[in-house]
Amino acid sequence: MMLLAMTGNAHKHENAGSGHFTKRPFSLFHSLCLLLIALAFSGQVLADCECGYQSDSPDGEYQDVFTDLIETNFARMPDISSNTDWQRQEFNVTKAKARGEYGEMFYVKDDVEYVDKNGNRASDGLQLIVRQDPIDGMVPVAEVDTARLDLSYGTFRASMKLTDIPGTCAAFFWYFNDTQEIDMEFLSKDFDHSKNTYPVNLVLQSRAAAAHGYDASQTDNFIKANLPFDPTADFHEYRIDYNPSEILFYADRELLGKMNGSNAPSPNSHGHLILSHWSNGNPKWSGGPPKEDAALVIRYVKAYFNSTEPKRTQDWSGRCKNAKAETSVCKIPVVTRENQTAKDYFFSDYADKAKNQTVYEPTSGARTFEAASGEPAYLGARFEVLAPIEIKERDLQHRE
């Protein structure tokens, strides 16, 4: 078991395209970290999961433990406008900046909503809608970002149902800047029901990509994989594992590809999660606009990660009193194609499994469970929201 909160050094691995999946080196440093934790922390166990949340690879080759969580069940959320974990984005991107036939109008009022095109409540989850009719030369599109900007190493999971209407790009990604971005992108125009092919683009924007004009497809950091199911027929869990050694991409726990950690973002990069659904008419990427309004539906997001905030590291040290205790680390339930029961499990539904974590509650907004250590709880101060001018300047270079 590797406590990633204790590590910061990356180890080089084979690239995703090689087909060789070697076990991650377990260094003496990691071993000493575990030994010191086991020896130093002793005392009464006050809660489950106090030392973190454990993510396993399907083949059991690694076990990562992360200190913080963001869990959002959009299917149970009555109104995202009051949610404290997510921020709806409202900004415009010019045609030139979007690099398409149209600009993009990220719109809050109508394009991030819980009703279907007929005005009926869509209980399946949050809809990010791309409209068919441009306004002032821009396609109305939608995006939500995490309010917290302190996400480092982690496992990030989203349950989504994609549109089968050609002409949009659905994206789930971790973002710090244009050379530190981990991305899963789905182009609906590429879905072919007759051939049962449903590609997903796995992208790592890095300095290597920048050297190729921000074209990640010219580097080892771009993989086009085929999903083992029709993503428009039902919800499936899409997952990004970001750790010091490598970046892995999954769909319902089936490995789609992995990339060398030597090009991974810096562990000090305070990233955030983004869910986006857009179109700009670029025939080389999104295509579109769609011939009718198209919706990406998000059922949930489950993120388990280490924070770049020093206060969060201090809080973890305060609550993790006995790393050897059986319940000190909680295994993250796994969603597979054959077994979907884990999709309805959220640690944040249980006060004793989310001590010292800030969790959204529909009735009162954010709530913070009392710190396991008995010290003042982490108050969950809202982290600075990415300013609109910064978002406008964010250039998703791989759209070309």
C-alpha positions in Angstrom: 0.0 0.0 0.0 1.4 3.4 -1.0 0.3 6.5 0.9 0.7 9.0 -1.9 0.3 11.8 0.6 3.8 10.9 1.8 5.4 10.8 -1.6 6.4 13.2 -4.3 8.8 11.5 -6.6 7.8 10.0 -10.0 9.0 6.7 -11.4 9.4 6.1 -15.1 7.3 3.4 -16.7 6.7 2.0 -20.2 4.3 4.0 -22.3 0.7 3.0 -22.9 1.2 1.9 -26.5 3.7 -0.7 -25.6 1.2 -3.2 -24.2 3.6 -4.0 -21.4 2.1 -3.4 -17.9 4.9 -3.6 -15.4 4.4 -3.5 -11.7 5.2 -0.1 -10.2 8.5 0.0 -8.4 8.0 0.1 -4.6 11.0 2.1 -3.4 12.8 1.9 0.0 11.4 5.4 0.6 7.9 4.2 0.3 8.6 1.2 2.6 10.1 3.5 5.2 7.1 5.8 5.0 4.8 2.9 5.8 7.0 1.6 8.6 7.2 5.1 10.2 3.4 5.5 9.9 2.8 2.1 11.5 5.3 2.8 14.4 4.4 6.5 15.0 0.6 6.4 14.9 -1.0 4.5 17.8 -4.1 5.1 19.8 -7.8 4.6 19.7 -9.5 4.4 16.3 -12.2 7.1 16.3 -13.6 6.6 12.8 -13.4 4.6 9.6 -11.4 5.9 6.7 -9.4 8.3 8.9 -6.2 7.6 7.1 -7.7 7.7 3.6 -9.4 5.9 0.7 -7.7 3.1 -1.2 -7.9 2.6 -4.9 -6.8 -0.7 -6.5 -5.9 -1.4 -10.0 -7.9 -4.2 -11.7 -4.9 -6.5 -11.7 -3.9 -5.7 -8.1 -0.5 -4.3 -9.2 -0.9 -1.2 -7.1 -2.7 0.2 -4.1 -2.9 3.9 -3.7 -4.3 5.7 -0.7 -5.7 9.3 -1.0 -6.5 11.7 1.8 -9.5 13.8 0.6 -12.7 13.2 -1.3 -15.3 15.0 -3.3 -18.4 12.9 -3.9 -21.4 14.3 -5.8 -24.6 12.4 -6.6 -26.2 14.6 -9.2 -29.2 12.2 -9.5 -30.2 13.2 -5.9 -29.4 16.9 -6.2 -32.4 19.1 -6.6 -30.6 22.2 -7.9 -26.9 22.6 -8.8 -27.1 26.4 -8.3 -26.8 25.9 -4.5 -24.1 23.3 -4.7 -20.8 24.3 -3.0 -18.6 21.7 -4.7 -19.3 22.7 -8.3 -19.3 25.9 -10.2 -21.4 26.4 -13.4 -19.3 28.3 -16.0 -20.5 31.2 -18.0 -18.1 32.7 -20.5 -17.7 33.1 -24.3 -14.9 31.8 -26.6 -14.5 33.6 -29.9 -14.4 31.7 -33.2 -10.7 32.4 -33.6 -9.9 31.2 -30.1 -12.2 28.1 -30.4 -10.5 27.2 -33.7 -13.8 26.2 -35.3 -16.5 27.5 -37.6 -18.2 29.0 -34.6 -17.4 30.4 -31.2 -18.6 28.9 -28.0 -21.1 30.3 -25.5 -20.8 28.6 -22.1 -24.2 29.3 -20.7 -25.6 28.7 -17.2 -29.3 29.4 -17.3 -30.5 26.9 -19.8 -27.6 24.6 -20.7 -26.8 23.3 -17.2 -30.0 21.9 -15.9 -32.1 19.1 -14.6 -35.0 19.1 -17.2 -35.2 17.4 -20.5 -35.9 19.2 -23.8 -39.7 19.0 -23.0 -39.2 20.7 -19.6 -39.7 17.5 -17.6 -37.5 16.8 -14.6 -34.6 14.5 -15.6 -34.0 12.5 -12.5 -31.1 10.6 -14.0 -28.6 13.4 -13.3 -27.2 16.7 -14.4 -27.5 17.6 -18.1 -24.9 19.6 -20.0 -26.6 20.6 -23.2 -25.2 21.7 -26.5 -27.9 23.6 -28.5 -28.5 23.2 -32.2 -28.9 26.9 -33.0 -25.9 29.2 -32.7 -26.4 32.7 -31.1 -24.4 35.6 -32.5 -22.0 33.1 -34.2 -21.5 31.0 -31.1 -22.8 27.6 -30.2 -24.5 27.5 -26.7 -22.6 24.9 -24.7 -22.1 23.9 -21.0 -19.4 23.2 -18.4 -19.1 22.7 -14.6 -15.9 22.8 -12.6 -15.0 21.8 -9.1 -14.8 24.8 -6.7 -11.8 23.3 -5.1 -8.6 23.9 -7.0 -6.3 21.9 -4.8 -6.5 18.4 -6.4 -3.2 16.6 -6.9 -2.7 12.8 -7.2 -6.0 11.0 -7.2 -8.5 8.7 -8.7 -11.3 10.6 -10.5 -14.5 8.9 -11.6 -17.6 10.1 -13.4 -20.8 8.2 -14.3 -22.0 9.6 -17.6 -24.4 8.8 -20.4 -23.2 10.3 -23.7 -25.3 11.7 -26.6 -25.7 9.8 -29.8 -26.4 13.0 -31.7 -23.3 13.7 -33.9 -21.5 17.0 -33.6 -20.4 17.4 -30.0 -17.4 16.8 -27.7 -18.0 15.5 -24.2 -15.0 15.9 -21.9 -14.0 14.7 -18.4 -10.7 16.0 -17.3 -8.2 17.2 -14.7 -6.8 20.6 -15.5 -4.0 22.9 -14.2 -2.8 24.6 -17.4 -2.4 23.9 -21.1 0.7 21.8 -20.5 -0.7 20.0 -17.4 -4.0 18.4 -18.3 -5.4 14.9 -18.2 -8.3 14.4 -20.5 -10.9 11.9 -21.7 -12.8 13.2 -24.7 -15.7 11.6 -26.6 -16.6 12.8 -30.1 -20.2 11.8 -30.9 -19.7 12.1 -34.7 -17.2 9.1 -34.4 -19.7 6.7 -32.8 -20.7 4.1 -35.3 -23.6 1.8 -34.2 -23.4 -0.3 -37.3 -19.8 -1.3 -36.6 -20.1 -1.2 -32.8 -17.2 1.2 -32.6 -17.2 3.9 -29.9 -13.8 5.6 -29.6 -12.6 7.7 -26.7 -9.6 10.1 -27.0 -7.2 9.8 -24.0 -5.0 12.9 -23.9 -2.2 14.1 -21.7 -1.3 17.7 -22.5 2.3 18.1 -21.5 5.5 20.0 -22.3 6.1 17.4 -25.0 2.8 18.2 -26.6 3.6 21.9 -26.4 6.8 21.2 -28.4 4.6 19.8 -31.1 2.4 22.8 -31.3 0.1 21.5 -28.6 -0.8 18.5 -30.7 -0.7 15.6 -28.3 -1.3 13.1 -31.0 2.3 13.7 -32.2 3.6 12.4 -28.8 3.3 9.3 -26.7 0.6 11.0 -24.7 -2.3 10.4 -27.0 -4.3 7.2 -27.2 -7.5 6.5 -29.2 -9.2 3.6 -27.6 -12.5 1.8 -28.4 -15.0 1.5 -25.6 -16.3 -2.0 -25.0 -19.9 -0.9 -24.9 -22.3 1.7 -26.4 -21.8 4.8 -24.2 -25.0 6.3 -25.5 -27.3 3.5 -24.3 -26.7 3.7 -20.6 -24.5 5.2 -17.8 -20.9 3.9 -17.4 -18.2 5.0 -15.0 -15.2 6.7 -16.6 -12.1 6.9 -14.5 -8.7 8.6 -14.5 -6.0 7.4 -12.1 -3.2 10.0 -11.7 -0.2 8.9 -9.6 3.6 9.6 -9.5 4.4 6.7 -11.8 1.7 6.7 -14.5 -1.7 7.9 -15.6 -4.3 5.2 -16.3 -7.7 5.5 -18.0 -10.6 3.1 -17.4 -14.2 2.5 -18.4 -16.2 0.4 -15.9 -12.8 -0.7 -14.5 -11.6 -2.0 -17.9 -8.2 -0.5 -18.6 -8.3 1.6 -21.8 -4.7 2.8 -21.8 -1.9 4.2 -19.6 0.8 6.8 -20.1 4.3 7.4 -18.7 4.4 9.3 -15.5 7.5 11.2 -16.6 5.2 13.6 -18.5 2.6 13.8 -15.8 1.7 17.1 -14.1 3.8 18.2 -11.2 2.5 17.0 -7.8 2.4 20.6 -6.7 0.0 21.6 -9.5 -3.2 22.5 -7.8 -5.7 21.2 -10.4 -9.4 20.9 -10.6 -12.0 18.6 -12.4 -14.0 19.8 -15.3 -17.0 18.3 -17.1 -17.7 19.9 -20.4 -19.9 19.5 -23.4 -19.3 21.6 -26.4 -19.2 22.1 -30.2 -17.6 24.7 -32.5 -18.1 23.2 -35.9 -14.5 22.1 -36.4 -14.7 19.1 -38.7 -11.4 17.8 -37.4 -12.7 17.5 -33.9 -16.2 18.2 -32.5 -17.9 18.6 -35.9 -21.4 20.1 -35.5 -23.2 21.9 -34.4 -25.6 19.1 -33.7 -28.9 18.9 -35.7 -30.8 18.9 -32.5 -30.1 19.8 -28.9 -27.8 17.2 -27.4 -27.3 16.3 -23.7 -24.5 14.8 -21.8 -26.0 13.4 -18.6 -23.9 13.1 -15.5 -25.1 10.8 -12.7 -22.2 11.2 -10.2 -18.6 12.2 -9.7 -16.4 10.5 -7.1 -13.0 12.0 -6.6 -10.4 10.7 -4.1 -7.2 12.7 -4.0 -4.4 14.4 -2.2 -4.6 18.1 -1.6 -1.9 20.7 -2.4 -3.2 22.7 0.6 -0.8 22.4 3.6 -3.7 22.7 6.0 -5.2 19.5 4.5 -2.0 17.7 5.0 -1.9 18.8 8.6 -5.5 17.7 9.1 -4.7 14.2 7.7 -1.7 13.9 10.1 -4.1 14.9 13.0 -6.8 12.3 12.2 -4.7 9.4 11.0 -3.9 8.0 14.4 -3.5 4.3 13.8 -2.6 3.3 10.2 -2.5 -0.4 11.2 -6.1 -0.5 12.2 -8.3 -2.5 9.9 -10.8 0.3 9.3 -8.3 3.2 9.1 -8.2 2.9 5.3 -11.4 2.3 3.3 -11.4 0.5 0.0 -13.2 2.4 -2.7 -16.0 0.2 -4.1 -15.5 -0.8 -7.7 -18.0 -0.4 -10.5 -17.8 -3.0 -13.3 -20.0 -3.8 -16.3 -21.1 -7.0 -14.6 -21.7 -5.4 -11.1 -23.1 -1.9 -10.9 -24.0 -2.0 -7.2 -21.1 0.2 -6.2 -22.5 3.1 -8.2 -24.9 3.9 -5.3 -22.2 3.9 -2.6 -20.9 7.2 -1.2 -18.6 7.4 1.8 -20.1 10.9 2.5 -23.5 9.3 3.2 -21.9 8.1 6.5 -20.6 10.5 9.1 -18.1 8.0 10.5 -16.6 7.5 7.0 -16.0 11.1 6.1 -14.5 12.6 9.2 -12.7 15.9 8.6 -14.1 16.0 5.0 -16.2 18.8 3.6 -19.3 17.4 2.0 -22.3 19.0 0.2 -25.7 18.4 1.7 -28.8 19.4 -0.4 -30.7 20.9 2.6 -28.0 23.2 3.9 -25.1 23.4 1.4 -21.7 22.4 2.6 -21.3 20.6 5.9 -18.1 19.5 7.7 -18.0 16.3 9.8 -16.2 16.8 13.1 -12.4 16.1 12.8 -11.6 12.6 14.0 -8.7 13.9 16.1 -11.1 15.9 18.2 -9.4 19.1 17.1 -11.3 21.9 15.3 -12.7 20.5 12.1 -11.5 21.7 8.7 -14.0 24.4 7.9 -13.9 23.8 4.1 -13.3 27.4 3.1 -14.3 27.8 -0.5 -11.2 27.8 -2.7 -10.8 30.6 -5.2 -13.0 30.1 -8.2 -11.2 30.3 -11.6 -12.0 33.8 -12.8 -13.9 34.2 -16.1 -11.0 36.0 -17.7 -8.7 33.1 -16.9 -11.2 30.6 -18.3 -11.5 32.7 -21.5 -7.8 32.5 -22.0 -7.7 28.7 -21.4 -6.8 27.3 -24.8 -7.7 23.7 -25.4 -5.0 23.3 -27.9 -5.8 19.7 -28.8 -9.0 20.7 -30.5 -7.1 21.2 -33.8 
